[in-house]
Amino acid sequence: MTCAKAHFAPTVGVETAGYGVTAALVAKGFGIAIVPRLGSPPTSESITRIAIRLQDKPLERHIALAERAAERAAILLTLIRHLADAAQTLVADDHP
């Protein structure tokens, strides 16, 4: 459900692509943040992580990789393996 469908508009005071900056702002009480799980800061005295779910289902994010058609670089194969491992870890954490 979008914000408009829920009949509200969020007030966005600050936007940043730096997750460390986002965590510092939240820790200092400047608001809340919605960040992807891989970019979320660890729970601390000043930050609490809360999973967002829609109708008892976790949110999903799809990513894609683009590569040169000529050949698959070895580094890309390593990246794909690491992303798959990270995704499995996230799924395991959500479904103990």
Phi, psi and omega in degrees: 000132178277165179301318181299319178294332178273003176065044171209159177234122180291151174263115181257112181268328183216138172234138177210149176267356181270112183294330176296319177295316179302312180299318180296319178296316178296315181300329180272001175088020181276005178140204179240168178216146172249116182228153175297151185302320180295338180258002184282143180286159176292153177295139180216187177298329185254355181227131174241132177266137179230125178288137178262128180230149175247116180047053177065019176239139177290152173293152179239152175224126180256135176236158179225152176247141175247141180218163176292139184290336186297314183201155178266119181288145180301324180295327178292321177298321178295316178300314180300317179298317180294320178296318179296318178298316179297319179296318178297321178296317179296318179296316180297322179293326180280340184229073182295000000 
